[in-house]
Amino acid sequence: MYSAIVHWPSAPVTKSLVLKSLSSLTPPIPIVDSPDQEQATLFWSTYDEIDHELVHSRRTTVLSSCYTFRKALIRKHFLSRCISQFIAKNPQSPLKAAAPRTYEIELSFLDELDEMFVDELWELGKELEEKQSWWILKPGMADRGNGVRMFNSRAALERIFEEFEEAEDDDDDDQDSTAVVASQLRHFVIQEYLSNPLLLDPLEALSDKPQVLVGRKFHLRVYCVAAGALKVYFFHKILALFAATPYTQPSVVEDEDGDPLPIDLSSHLTNTSLQTEKGDENVRLLEELVSCHILSDDSQSRLSEEDMKNILDQIAVILADTFRAAVQVPTHFQPVPNSFELFGVDFLVTHSPSLPNPYQVALLEVNAEPSIELTGPRLSWILEDLFIAVGKACVDPFFTQEITPWPVGETREGLIKCLEMELGM
């Protein structure tokens, strides 16, 4: 027999889902406030509420819902670095095409940029000068769209950091919802902007569809579960999170004095935490979008079941190699037999009609403790199914020791297995 400790102080929705999952097991698991030294214990809690020292000292009797070391996945600059190192050793990896070009920088003040453009950002500076290409700046440790900016010139990047520095001295409570304070951040990634996203209209999936369809950008939120050392699964119900406004190619707009205006990110950022007033209007299941018109070209074609399967197949191999890359950096990712973790992995689907495979999946980022409450009430049922599946796949086998073979590629309880490794941790 074992008991569970469930602490989610700031995430009541997650807590309720965990409790439902534990009550669905046979027999239901009793909930306690503290571990018993004589009894096996499950910590299914937020990272900071877990006794990680106890987890590592009792590897056969204590199970944790978080890996202690997983920065290689959840910190944008660490993820970029481990992927680039993996690709260098494995040039045939699907990550080579799936990971957007990325630069990692570490700075706190604007005047540090000059030296970086002479050194680590030299190639970026040359491209900005020659092509005026678009890039996205992301703080390495921020989430929910905070600090995300777009730029297409060195001067525009400098203005962004000027804005961050000004925000530090500004006590105005009415700041931009994505504002950050530069001195509180050091690590950033500069990621290539993918200018050919697959465009669909989420309203076409409704029974009362609009007469005029408008293409909007979206990203896929994939719920990925890693267990032990190491199995990786992803949930078959995948969310499509749409931008708030119709898609337009990024461009520079100037005011009457010729000064550039801030770029409206509403058609480019697809993070639902920036659209709280929209409810779940911009959230769809990927499968709901099958038969919707593809609006990123003029072909009048529709997204098919075969297209969706192609996207799922790409997600499976990209996830597998992402975790293979992470385990190559043991100081920042240490999967252990008595831990499991749920991640929210974000992907963008690009559309290039002239290619043999017109839909290419790109990995954007990996999120720990994903903000599942932003899924919205309409699709809350998939979260219940997800957490019940995690309980059956990760919790029950650890304590019962009843493990049956589960081949890679097979789906059980809605979880698709995409990787199995023996790391000997």
DRENDO-1510 file (C-alpha; in Angstrom, 1 decimal, always signed):
<recs>
REC; n; res; u; v; w
REC; 1; MET; +0.0; +0.0; +0.0 .
REC; 2; TYR; +1.1; +3.6; -0.6 .
REC; 3; SER; -0.2; +7.1; +0.0 .
REC; 4; ALA; +0.0; +10.3; -2.1 .
REC; 5; ILE; +1.0; +13.9; -1.3 .
REC; 6; VAL; -0.8; +16.3; -3.6 .
REC; 7; HIS; +0.2; +20.0; -3.3 .
REC; 8; TRP; -0.7; +22.5; -6.0 .
REC; 9; PRO; -1.0; +25.8; -4.1 .
REC; 10; SER; -1.5; +28.0; -7.1 .
REC; 11; ALA; -3.0; +25.5; -9.6 .
REC; 12; PRO; -6.4; +24.3; -8.3 .
REC; 13; VAL; -7.4; +22.9; -11.6 .
REC; 14; THR; -4.3; +20.7; -11.8 .
REC; 15; LYS; -4.9; +19.5; -8.2 .
REC; 16; SER; -8.4; +18.5; -9.0 .
REC; 17; LEU; -7.2; +16.5; -12.0 .
REC; 18; VAL; -4.5; +14.7; -10.0 .
REC; 19; LEU; -7.1; +13.8; -7.3 .
REC; 20; LYS; -9.5; +12.4; -10.0 .
REC; 21; SER; -6.6; +10.4; -11.5 .
REC; 22; LEU; -5.7; +8.9; -8.1 .
REC; 23; SER; -9.3; +8.1; -7.3 .
REC; 24; SER; -9.6; +6.2; -10.6 .
REC; 25; LEU; -6.9; +3.7; -9.7 .
REC; 26; THR; -7.7; +0.4; -8.0 .
REC; 27; PRO; -7.7; +0.7; -5.1 .
REC; 28; PRO; -8.0; +4.5; -4.8 .
REC; 29; ILE; -4.9; +6.1; -3.3 .
REC; 30; PRO; -5.2; +7.8; +0.1 .
REC; 31; ILE; -4.0; +11.4; +0.3 .
REC; 32; VAL; -1.8; +12.5; +3.2 .
REC; 33; ASP; +0.0; +15.7; +4.2 .
REC; 34; SER; +3.5; +14.3; +4.8 .
REC; 35; PRO; +5.5; +11.1; +3.9 .
REC; 36; ASP; +5.6; +8.1; +6.1 .
REC; 37; GLN; +9.1; +6.6; +6.5 .
REC; 38; GLU; +7.5; +3.1; +6.7 .
REC; 39; GLN; +5.2; +3.5; +3.7 .
REC; 40; ALA; +5.7; +3.9; +0.0 .
REC; 41; THR; +4.9; +7.5; -1.1 .
REC; 42; LEU; +3.9; +9.3; -4.3 .
REC; 43; PHE; +4.6; +13.0; -4.6 .
REC; 44; TRP; +2.3; +14.3; -7.3 .
REC; 45; SER; +2.9; +18.0; -6.7 .
REC; 46; THR; +4.4; +21.1; -8.0 .
REC; 47; TYR; +8.2; +21.0; -8.3 .
REC; 48; ASP; +8.8; +23.2; -5.2 .
REC; 49; GLU; +6.6; +21.2; -3.0 .
REC; 50; ILE; +8.5; +17.9; -3.6 .
REC; 51; ASP; +11.1; +16.6; -1.2 .
REC; 52; HIS; +13.7; +15.9; -3.9 .
REC; 53; GLU; +16.3; +14.7; -1.4 .
REC; 54; LEU; +13.9; +12.1; -0.1 .
REC; 55; VAL; +13.1; +11.1; -3.7 .
REC; 56; HIS; +16.7; +10.4; -4.4 .
REC; 57; SER; +17.4; +8.6; -1.1 .
REC; 58; ARG; +14.4; +6.2; -1.5 .
REC; 59; ARG; +14.4; +5.2; -5.1 .
REC; 60; THR; +12.4; +2.0; -4.7 .
REC; 61; THR; +9.6; +3.4; -2.5 .
REC; 62; VAL; +9.1; +7.0; -3.4 .
REC; 63; LEU; +7.8; +8.2; -6.8 .
REC; 64; SER; +8.0; +11.9; -7.8 .
REC; 65; SER; +6.0; +13.8; -10.5 .
REC; 66; CYS; +9.0; +15.9; -11.4 .
REC; 67; TYR; +12.6; +15.1; -12.4 .
REC; 68; THR; +14.9; +17.1; -10.2 .
REC; 69; PHE; +17.2; +18.1; -13.0 .
REC; 70; ARG; +15.5; +18.9; -16.3 .
REC; 71; LYS; +16.8; +22.3; -17.4 .
REC; 72; ALA; +18.1; +20.9; -20.7 .
REC; 73; LEU; +14.4; +20.7; -21.7 .
REC; 74; ILE; +12.6; +23.5; -20.0 .
REC; 75; ARG; +15.0; +26.4; -20.3 .
REC; 76; LYS; +15.0; +27.8; -23.8 .
REC; 77; HIS; +18.8; +28.5; -24.0 .
REC; 78; PHE; +19.7; +25.1; -22.5 .
REC; 79; LEU; +17.3; +23.3; -25.0 .
REC; 80; SER; +18.8; +25.2; -27.9 .
REC; 81; ARG; +22.4; +24.3; -26.8 .
REC; 82; CYS; +21.7; +20.6; -26.2 .
REC; 83; ILE; +19.9; +20.3; -29.6 .
REC; 84; SER; +22.7; +22.0; -31.5 .
REC; 85; GLN; +25.3; +19.7; -29.8 .
REC; 86; PHE; +23.1; +16.6; -30.7 .
REC; 87; ILE; +22.7; +17.7; -34.3 .
REC; 88; ALA; +26.5; +18.2; -34.6 .
REC; 89; LYS; +27.0; +14.5; -33.6 .
REC; 90; ASN; +23.9; +13.2; -35.4 .
REC; 91; PRO; +23.5; +15.2; -38.6 .
REC; 92; GLN; +20.7; +12.9; -39.8 .
REC; 93; SER; +18.5; +13.7; -36.9 .
REC; 94; PRO; +15.0; +15.1; -37.7 .
REC; 95; LEU; +15.9; +17.9; -35.2 .
REC; 96; LYS; +18.1; +19.4; -37.9 .
REC; 97; ALA; +15.0; +20.4; -39.9 .
REC; 98; ALA; +12.7; +20.7; -36.9 .
REC; 99; ALA; +14.6; +23.1; -34.8 .
REC; 100; PRO; +14.5; +26.8; -36.0 .
REC; 101; ARG; +17.9; +28.5; -36.2 .
REC; 102; THR; +18.7; +29.9; -32.8 .
REC; 103; TYR; +21.3; +32.1; -31.1 .
REC; 104; GLU; +21.8; +32.1; -27.4 .
REC; 105; ILE; +22.9; +35.3; -25.7 .
REC; 106; GLU; +23.5; +36.3; -22.1 .
REC; 107; LEU; +23.3; +40.0; -21.2 .
REC; 108; SER; +21.7; +42.4; -18.8 .
REC; 109; PHE; +22.4; +45.8; -20.4 .
REC; 110; LEU; +22.1; +47.3; -23.8 .
REC; 111; ASP; +25.7; +48.3; -24.2 .
REC; 112; GLU; +26.7; +44.6; -24.2 .
REC; 113; LEU; +25.1; +44.1; -27.6 .
REC; 114; ASP; +27.9; +45.9; -29.5 .
REC; 115; GLU; +30.5; +43.3; -28.4 .
REC; 116; MET; +28.1; +40.4; -29.2 .
REC; 117; PHE; +27.6; +41.6; -32.8 .
REC; 118; VAL; +31.3; +41.4; -33.2 .
REC; 119; ASP; +31.5; +37.9; -31.7 .
REC; 120; GLU; +28.6; +35.4; -31.2 .
REC; 121; LEU; +26.0; +37.4; -33.1 .
REC; 122; TRP; +28.3; +38.2; -36.1 .
REC; 123; GLU; +26.4; +35.9; -38.5 .
REC; 124; LEU; +23.1; +37.3; -37.3 .
REC; 125; GLY; +24.2; +40.8; -37.8 .
REC; 126; LYS; +25.4; +40.0; -41.3 .
REC; 127; GLU; +22.1; +38.4; -42.2 .
REC; 128; LEU; +20.1; +41.3; -40.8 .
REC; 129; GLU; +22.2; +43.7; -42.9 .
REC; 130; GLU; +21.8; +41.7; -46.1 .
REC; 131; LYS; +18.3; +40.2; -45.9 .
REC; 132; GLN; +16.3; +42.2; -43.4 .
REC; 133; SER; +15.0; +38.8; -42.1 .
REC; 134; TRP; +12.7; +38.5; -39.1 .
REC; 135; TRP; +13.6; +37.0; -35.8 .
REC; 136; ILE; +12.0; +36.4; -32.4 .
REC; 137; LEU; +13.6; +37.3; -29.1 .
REC; 138; LYS; +12.6; +35.2; -26.1 .
REC; 139; PRO; +13.8; +35.3; -22.5 .
REC; 140; GLY; +15.3; +32.0; -21.7 .
REC; 141; MET; +13.4; +31.6; -18.4 .
REC; 142; ALA; +10.2; +33.5; -18.9 .
REC; 143; ASP; +6.9; +32.0; -19.9 .
REC; 144; ARG; +3.3; +32.9; -21.0 .
REC; 145; GLY; +4.7; +35.1; -23.8 .
REC; 146; ASN; +6.5; +37.5; -21.4 .
REC; 147; GLY; +9.3; +39.4; -23.1 .
REC; 148; VAL; +8.7; +37.9; -26.6 .
REC; 149; ARG; +9.5; +40.4; -29.3 .
REC; 150; MET; +10.1; +40.5; -33.0 .
REC; 151; PHE; +12.7; +42.4; -35.0 .
REC; 152; ASN; +14.3; +42.6; -38.4 .
REC; 153; SER; +17.3; +44.8; -37.8 .
REC; 154; ARG; +20.0; +45.4; -35.4 .
REC; 155; ALA; +18.5; +48.8; -34.5 .
REC; 156; ALA; +15.2; +47.2; -33.8 .
REC; 157; LEU; +16.8; +44.7; -31.4 .
REC; 158; GLU; +18.6; +47.6; -29.6 .
REC; 159; ARG; +15.2; +49.4; -29.2 .
REC; 160; ILE; +13.8; +46.3; -27.6 .
REC; 161; PHE; +16.4; +46.3; -24.9 .
REC; 162; GLU; +16.0; +50.0; -24.5 .
REC; 163; GLU; +12.3; +49.3; -23.8 .
REC; 164; PHE; +13.2; +46.6; -21.3 .
REC; 165; GLU; +15.5; +49.0; -19.5 .
REC; 166; GLU; +12.9; +51.7; -19.4 .
REC; 167; ALA; +10.3; +49.3; -18.0 .
REC; 168; GLU; +12.6; +48.8; -15.0 .
REC; 169; ASP; +12.2; +52.5; -14.0 .
REC; 170; ASP; +8.5; +52.7; -14.9 .
REC; 171; ASP; +6.1; +52.2; -12.1 .
REC; 172; ASP; +3.1; +52.4; -14.4 .
REC; 173; ASP; +0.8; +49.4; -13.6 .
REC; 174; ASP; -0.7; +49.8; -17.1 .
REC; 175; GLN; +2.4; +48.3; -18.9 .
REC; 176; ASP; +2.2; +45.9; -21.9 .
REC; 177; SER; +1.1; +42.5; -20.7 .
REC; 178; THR; +4.3; +41.0; -22.1 .
REC; 179; ALA; +6.7; +43.5; -20.5 .
REC; 180; VAL; +9.8; +42.3; -18.6 .
REC; 181; VAL; +12.5; +43.9; -16.6 .
REC; 182; ALA; +15.9; +43.4; -18.3 .
REC; 183; SER; +18.0; +43.4; -15.2 .
REC; 184; GLN; +16.0; +40.4; -13.9 .
REC; 185; LEU; +16.8; +38.4; -17.1 .
REC; 186; ARG; +20.2; +37.4; -18.4 .
REC; 187; HIS; +19.6; +34.6; -20.8 .
REC; 188; PHE; +17.8; +35.1; -24.1 .
REC; 189; VAL; +17.4; +33.1; -27.3 .
REC; 190; ILE; +17.0; +34.7; -30.7 .
REC; 191; GLN; +15.0; +32.3; -32.9 .
REC; 192; GLU; +14.4; +32.4; -36.6 .
REC; 193; TYR; +10.9; +33.6; -37.4 .
REC; 194; LEU; +9.1; +31.0; -39.5 .
REC; 195; SER; +7.3; +33.1; -42.1 .
REC; 196; ASN; +5.3; +30.3; -43.7 .
REC; 197; PRO; +2.9; +29.0; -41.0 .
REC; 198; LEU; +0.0; +26.7; -41.9 .
REC; 199; LEU; -3.1; +29.0; -41.7 .
REC; 200; LEU; -6.6; +27.8; -40.9 .
REC; 201; ASP; -9.7; +29.4; -39.5 .
REC; 202; PRO; -10.7; +27.9; -36.1 .
REC; 203; LEU; -14.3; +29.1; -36.6 .
REC; 204; GLU; -14.7; +26.8; -39.6 .
REC; 205; ALA; -14.7; +23.9; -37.1 .
REC; 206; LEU; -17.9; +25.2; -35.6 .
REC; 207; SER; -21.3; +24.1; -36.8 .
REC; 208; ASP; -22.2; +27.8; -37.3 .
REC; 209; LYS; -19.2; +28.5; -39.5 .
REC; 210; PRO; -18.5; +32.0; -40.9 .
REC; 211; GLN; -19.2; +32.8; -44.6 .
REC; 212; VAL; -15.8; +34.3; -45.1 .
REC; 213; LEU; -12.8; +32.4; -43.8 .
REC; 214; VAL; -9.8; +34.2; -42.5 .
REC; 215; GLY; -6.4; +32.4; -42.0 .
REC; 216; ARG; -4.9; +32.5; -38.6 .
REC; 217; LYS; -1.6; +31.3; -37.2 .
REC; 218; PHE; -1.6; +28.6; -34.6 .
REC; 219; HIS; +0.7; +26.3; -32.7 .
REC; 220; LEU; +0.2; +22.8; -31.4 .
REC; 221; ARG; +0.3; +22.1; -27.7 .
REC; 222; VAL; +1.3; +18.4; -27.2 .
REC; 223; TYR; +1.1; +16.9; -23.8 .
REC; 224; CYS; +4.2; +14.8; -23.4 .
REC; 225; VAL; +4.9; +12.4; -20.5 .
REC; 226; ALA; +8.4; +11.1; -19.6 .
REC; 227; ALA; +8.6; +8.2; -17.2 .
REC; 228; GLY; +11.6; +6.6; -15.4 .
REC; 229; ALA; +14.9; +6.3; -17.2 .
REC; 230; LEU; +13.5; +6.5; -19.8 .
REC; 231; LYS; +10.1; +6.1; -21.6 .
REC; 232; VAL; +8.4; +9.0; -23.5 .
REC; 233; TYR; +4.8; +9.2; -24.5 .
REC; 234; PHE; +2.5; +11.9; -25.9 .
REC; 235; PHE; -1.2; +12.3; -25.6 .
REC; 236; HIS; -3.2; +11.7; -28.7 .
REC; 237; LYS; -5.5; +14.7; -28.1 .
REC; 238; ILE; -3.5; +17.6; -29.4 .
REC; 239; LEU; -4.5; +21.2; -29.0 .
REC; 240; ALA; -4.3; +23.9; -31.7 .
REC; 241; LEU; -3.9; +27.3; -30.1 .
REC; 242; PHE; -4.7; +30.2; -32.4 .
REC; 243; ALA; -3.6; +33.8; -32.6 .
REC; 244; ALA; -6.1; +36.4; -31.7 .
REC; 245; THR; -6.2; +38.1; -35.1 .
REC; 246; PRO; -5.9; +37.1; -38.8 .
REC; 247; TYR; -2.3; +36.5; -39.9 .
REC; 248; THR; -0.3; +39.1; -41.7 .
REC; 249; GLN; +3.4; +38.9; -42.7 .
REC; 250; PRO; +5.5; +40.9; -40.3 .
REC; 251; SER; +6.3; +44.4; -41.4 .
REC; 252; VAL; +7.6; +47.7; -40.1 .
REC; 253; VAL; +5.1; +50.5; -39.7 .
REC; 254; GLU; +6.2; +54.1; -39.1 .
REC; 255; ASP; +4.5; +57.0; -37.5 .
REC; 256; GLU; +4.2; +60.4; -39.1 .
REC; 257; ASP; +7.7; +61.3; -38.0 .
REC; 258; GLY; +9.2; +58.3; -39.6 .
REC; 259; ASP; +9.8; +56.5; -36.4 .
REC; 260; PRO; +9.0; +52.7; -36.2 .
REC; 261; LEU; +5.9; +51.8; -34.2 .
REC; 262; PRO; +5.8; +48.8; -31.9 .
REC; 263; ILE; +5.0; +45.6; -33.9 .
REC; 264; ASP; +1.5; +44.3; -33.2 .
REC; 265; LEU; +2.1; +40.7; -32.1 .
REC; 266; SER; -1.5; +39.7; -31.9 .
REC; 267; SER; -1.4; +37.9; -35.3 .
REC; 268; HIS; +2.0; +36.2; -34.5 .
REC; 269; LEU; +1.8; +35.1; -30.9 .
REC; 270; THR; -0.4; +32.1; -30.3 .
REC; 271; ASN; +0.0; +31.9; -26.5 .
REC; 272; THR; -3.5; +31.6; -24.9 .
REC; 273; SER; -2.4; +33.3; -21.7 .
REC; 274; LEU; -2.3; +36.6; -23.7 .
REC; 275; GLN; -5.9; +36.1; -24.8 .
REC; 276; THR; -7.7; +35.6; -21.5 .
REC; 277; GLU; -10.6; +37.7; -22.6 .
REC; 278; LYS; -11.3; +35.3; -25.5 .
REC; 279; GLY; -12.1; +32.3; -23.2 .
REC; 280; ASP; -11.6; +29.1; -25.2 .
REC; 281; GLU; -12.6; +30.7; -28.5 .
REC; 282; ASN; -9.1; +30.2; -30.0 .
REC; 283; VAL; -8.5; +26.6; -28.7 .
REC; 284; ARG; -9.4; +23.6; -30.9 .
REC; 285; LEU; -8.4; +20.0; -31.1 .
REC; 286; LEU; -6.2; +19.2; -34.0 .
REC; 287; GLU; -8.6; +16.5; -35.1 .
REC; 288; GLU; -11.4; +19.1; -35.2 .
REC; 289; LEU; -9.5; +20.9; -37.9 .
REC; 290; VAL; -9.6; +18.0; -40.4 .
REC; 291; SER; -11.5; +19.1; -43.5 .
REC; 292; CYS; -10.9; +22.8; -42.8 .
REC; 293; HIS; -9.7; +24.9; -45.7 .
REC; 294; ILE; -6.0; +25.6; -45.9 .
REC; 295; LEU; -5.7; +29.3; -46.1 .
REC; 296; SER; -1.9; +29.7; -46.4 .
REC; 297; ASP; -2.2; +29.3; -50.2 .
REC; 298; ASP; -4.9; +29.7; -52.9 .
REC; 299; SER; -5.4; +26.0; -53.7 .
REC; 300; GLN; -8.7; +25.6; -51.8 .
REC; 301; SER; -7.4; +22.3; -50.5 .
REC; 302; ARG; -8.4; +21.0; -47.1 .
REC; 303; LEU; -6.6; +19.4; -44.2 .
REC; 304; SER; -7.0; +15.7; -44.4 .
REC; 305; GLU; -6.8; +12.7; -42.1 .
REC; 306; GLU; -3.6; +11.7; -43.9 .
REC; 307; ASP; -2.2; +15.2; -43.3 .
REC; 308; MET; -2.9; +14.9; -39.5 .
REC; 309; LYS; -1.3; +11.5; -39.3 .
REC; 310; ASN; +1.8; +12.9; -41.1 .
REC; 311; ILE; +1.9; +15.7; -38.5 .
REC; 312; LEU; +1.6; +13.1; -35.6 .
REC; 313; ASP; +4.3; +11.0; -37.1 .
REC; 314; GLN; +6.7; +14.0; -37.2 .
REC; 315; ILE; +5.9; +14.9; -33.6 .
REC; 316; ALA; +6.7; +11.4; -32.5 .
REC; 317; VAL; +10.2; +11.3; -34.0 .
REC; 318; ILE; +11.0; +14.9; -33.0 .
REC; 319; LEU; +10.0; +14.3; -29.4 .
REC; 320; ALA; +12.1; +11.1; -29.3 .
REC; 321; ASP; +15.2; +12.9; -30.6 .
REC; 322; THR; +14.6; +15.8; -28.3 .
REC; 323; PHE; +14.8; +13.5; -25.2 .
REC; 324; ARG; +17.8; +11.7; -26.8 .
REC; 325; ALA; +19.5; +15.1; -27.1 .
REC; 326; ALA; +18.7; +16.0; -23.5 .
REC; 327; VAL; +20.1; +12.8; -21.9 .
REC; 328; GLN; +23.4; +13.7; -23.6 .
REC; 329; VAL; +23.7; +16.6; -21.1 .
REC; 330; PRO; +23.4; +14.7; -17.7 .
REC; 331; THR; +24.2; +17.8; -15.7 .
REC; 332; HIS; +21.0; +19.4; -16.9 .
REC; 333; PHE; +18.7; +16.3; -17.4 .
REC; 334; GLN; +18.8; +13.3; -15.2 .
REC; 335; PRO; +15.9; +10.9; -15.7 .
REC; 336; VAL; +15.7; +8.6; -12.7 .
REC; 337; PRO; +13.6; +5.4; -12.3 .
REC; 338; ASN; +11.4; +6.8; -9.6 .
REC; 339; SER; +10.2; +10.0; -11.4 .
REC; 340; PHE; +7.8; +11.0; -14.1 .
REC; 341; GLU; +6.8; +14.3; -15.5 .
REC; 342; LEU; +4.2; +15.9; -17.7 .
REC; 343; PHE; +5.4; +18.5; -20.2 .
REC; 344; GLY; +3.6; +20.8; -22.6 .
REC; 345; VAL; +5.6; +20.8; -25.8 .
REC; 346; ASP; +4.8; +23.5; -28.4 .
REC; 347; PHE; +5.2; +22.9; -32.2 .
REC; 348; LEU; +4.5; +25.1; -35.2 .
REC; 349; VAL; +3.4; +23.5; -38.5 .
REC; 350; THR; +4.8; +25.3; -41.6 .
REC; 351; HIS; +3.3; +25.0; -45.0 .
REC; 352; SER; +5.3; +24.8; -48.2 .
REC; 353; PRO; +3.1; +23.6; -51.0 .
REC; 354; SER; +5.9; +23.0; -53.5 .
REC; 355; LEU; +7.7; +20.5; -51.3 .
REC; 356; PRO; +7.0; +16.7; -51.5 .
REC; 357; ASN; +5.9; +16.9; -47.9 .
REC; 358; PRO; +4.2; +20.3; -47.6 .
REC; 359; TYR; +3.7; +20.2; -43.9 .
REC; 360; GLN; +6.8; +20.5; -41.7 .
REC; 361; VAL; +6.7; +20.4; -37.9 .
REC; 362; ALA; +9.0; +22.7; -36.0 .
REC; 363; LEU; +9.8; +22.4; -32.3 .
REC; 364; LEU; +9.3; +25.7; -30.4 .
REC; 365; GLU; +9.8; +24.9; -26.7 .
REC; 366; VAL; +9.2; +22.6; -23.8 .
REC; 367; ASN; +7.2; +23.7; -20.8 .
REC; 368; ALA; +7.2; +22.2; -17.3 .
REC; 369; GLU; +3.9; +22.3; -15.3 .
REC; 370; PRO; +2.0; +23.5; -18.4 .
REC; 371; SER; -0.8; +26.0; -17.8 .
REC; 372; ILE; -3.6; +23.5; -18.5 .
REC; 373; GLU; -6.3; +25.7; -17.1 .
REC; 374; LEU; -5.9; +27.8; -20.3 .
REC; 375; THR; -7.4; +24.9; -22.3 .
REC; 376; GLY; -10.8; +26.2; -21.4 .
REC; 377; PRO; -14.0; +24.5; -20.2 .
REC; 378; ARG; -15.1; +23.1; -23.6 .
REC; 379; LEU; -12.1; +20.8; -23.7 .
REC; 380; SER; -11.6; +20.1; -20.0 .
REC; 381; TRP; -12.6; +16.5; -20.5 .
REC; 382; ILE; -9.4; +15.7; -22.4 .
REC; 383; LEU; -7.4; +16.8; -19.4 .
REC; 384; GLU; -9.3; +14.4; -17.2 .
REC; 385; ASP; -8.5; +11.6; -19.7 .
REC; 386; LEU; -4.8; +12.8; -19.8 .
REC; 387; PHE; -4.3; +12.7; -16.1 .
REC; 388; ILE; -6.1; +9.3; -15.7 .
REC; 389; ALA; -3.8; +8.0; -18.4 .
REC; 390; VAL; -0.7; +9.3; -16.6 .
REC; 391; GLY; -1.8; +7.6; -13.4 .
REC; 392; LYS; -2.2; +4.3; -15.2 .
REC; 393; ALA; +1.0; +4.5; -17.2 .
REC; 394; CYS; +3.4; +6.0; -14.7 .
REC; 395; VAL; +2.0; +5.7; -11.1 .
REC; 396; ASP; +0.3; +2.3; -11.0 .
REC; 397; PRO; +3.2; +0.2; -12.6 .
REC; 398; PHE; +5.8; +1.7; -10.2 .
REC; 399; PHE; +4.0; +0.6; -7.1 .
REC; 400; THR; +2.4; -2.6; -8.3 .
REC; 401; GLN; +5.5; -3.7; -10.3 .
REC; 402; GLU; +3.0; -5.1; -12.9 .
REC; 403; ILE; +4.7; -4.1; -16.1 .
REC; 404; THR; +3.6; -5.3; -19.5 .
REC; 405; PRO; +5.5; -4.8; -22.7 .
REC; 406; TRP; +4.6; -1.6; -24.6 .
REC; 407; PRO; +6.2; -1.3; -28.0 .
REC; 408; VAL; +7.2; +2.1; -29.3 .
REC; 409; GLY; +4.5; +3.4; -31.7 .
REC; 410; GLU; +1.6; +1.7; -29.8 .
REC; 411; THR; -1.2; +3.7; -28.2 .
REC; 412; ARG; -2.7; +2.8; -24.8 .
REC; 413; GLU; -5.0; +4.9; -22.6 .
REC; 414; GLY; -4.6; +7.6; -25.3 .
REC; 415; LEU; -0.8; +7.8; -24.8 .
REC; 416; ILE; +1.4; +7.1; -27.9 .
REC; 417; LYS; +4.8; +5.7; -26.9 .
REC; 418; CYS; +7.6; +7.3; -28.9 .
REC; 419; LEU; +10.8; +6.4; -27.1 .
REC; 420; GLU; +12.2; +3.8; -24.7 .
REC; 421; MET; +15.8; +3.8; -23.5 .
REC; 422; GLU; +17.8; +2.0; -20.8 .
REC; 423; LEU; +20.0; +4.6; -19.1 .
REC; 424; GLY; +21.0; +2.7; -16.1 .
REC; 425; MET; +20.5; +5.6; -13.7 .
</recs>
